[in-house]
Amino acid sequence: MSDLTELLQAEQAFISDGAILKNAVIEAALNMDVRLLELLMQSDTIKDHFFTPVAGALVFDKVKFQEFVSNKAFLPDSYTTFKNRIGLTDGRGDYISQSRDVVLAWPYKDCVLEGGMTKEDRGRNEVFWNTTLAPDDITRLFEPKVLTGWERWDGEAVLAGKAKPVGEVSEYDNLLIKGNNLLALHSLKARYAGEVKLIYIDPPYNTGNDGFRYNDRFNHSAWLTFMRNRLEVARDLLSRDGFFCCQADDNEGHYLRVLMDEVFGAENYLSTLYVQVRYADKTLTQDMDFHKQIEMVHLYRRTEVAKPILPTKQKDLEKYVWYFAEKAGGTEMELGGKRVIKFSPNEIQLKKGSPSEDGRKEIWATGSILDGNSSGRFFRDYLQGRSAQDGLGAVYKVFDIGSDDHDYRYFTGPKRDGATKGKYFQGVPSDQLENADATSTTPIENFKDMAGSFGNCRGEGGVELRSGKKPEALVRFLLDHLTVKGDLVLDSFAGSGTTAAVAHKMGRRWITTEQLDYITGLPMPRLTNVIAGDATGISEQVEWQGGGSFVYAELAASNSSFADRIEAAQDIATLQTIHADIQATGYLRYDVDLSSFETDDFAALPLDDAKRVLMDCLDANHLYVNLGSLDDADFDISEEDITATRSFYGLGK
């Protein structure tokens, strides 16, 4: 904005008494005014932002420019183009009640919310980065980060109680990463884009209840922005045959569903799994009018090639129990090019007996069956309505239809006045007769009663999380149906480490991230327990005996070096030098009044007070060191961390 303001000051048509005439600038942009275009192209920054190279020419994005100027002019407080309401719109900003093509709109939707914290009880004033007003800040924010503190944990390290050096980081290494999960996901994207088979997340529910160890108090609009930013990068990490699962309760679950339709595409929604998480008599609090027993897991696929693994069961003869006894020859006719024998009710008898290979299965010829197979279509086209001429209760023997060992099937018409439905009787399929071990698939159930598992999971993995912990049985259910051994599973809200623990025991590769400081007190010991042969959770069912390894690393926090320098400063002059260095990096808090440092007030402070003031000015977002600064001596990255980081990103030595 300052660059643009300086440029516009040079053209009298766009200023009045030193103030920018915003409407005049917008009108000039819409009219492609040559004076405005020539001004804008004098600045490389402005030119790079609002002009796109096309076939040797530069094309002016006047819509983007108008949004930039309008945003700053009319919405100086919110930094968002969206109205101060949350609801469904037609995509053009108008709220609607009904439409076939809707999106969810809310304030700050056009922003990025870092949502970072290091302790569960430390809230912050979140910084919203507008995608139009702050593209450079967002680009910097999303650049891959340096990782430090690398450790490798395998059986030997766990037994010795001491991590091993990491050295090379391979694609087969499991990863536990400490740091803001939005920035960690963008760093992971640099290496794992399109490679993750399943992402399962259990984010903050925005309930206002801090019993969960995340700071679960994002307000509604901020929570939606927080989630949208993470869903978008998660989508890019998924493989074409990958799946995304997000758990929520009814506080935000339905808004989340609409948001996920927008990010992943409504056509890629597969199902919502409803999970009973507590018994009817186990209320959260006594002052509730309605008891929360159910949570939901929204399930999406990345593309149409993703196919879940359906439950199988061995095919049996249980339903093949119907037998026909012909008492007369019936009446022969031709229908639809097929030979048909019609029997009146007294010419044929239907009996129910024991299951056998000679038995037949009863199938109603109605609904989707009428269009779904040859027998249904034959009934629809040639038998439906014939009761008027053939009488009620007629039976038809139709030849050359179906895929069983019989060369005919029996069809029955309605048996009472006014009825239209009929049935056909199918023999045992030929492939089932030839293969006694043949199996069939059944749909995945979308309701799971896991109240017992939720009630008993507190101590799973040898670590305790009083509330919010998910049982290993739930994650196993998802992994069973959405992954196979060797697939890569990602959870960007590690919590107590349930997803990683289950993936490890089931032979899946895994990556999990956690930004809160308890990462070394919950997921870290839990995963070392898994390597040592943890016997809790699903261990008995999957015959887990221990083994494997994982690598731990942290996003390198850029402000930590400044904090160390502030702490070690011996005088005010040194602090002023540090302040200048911080200001040069752009890592001051967004709401710092820089003018206060230009007066004598700061220099007059006692040293300890001056340190406290300067420490408070550091960006509370805990921005991290970008990969481009890996070799920058100012950040003092060790050679071991440099080597491991290069290996992680595939940069060579």
Disulfide bonds with the S-S distance in Angstrom:
none
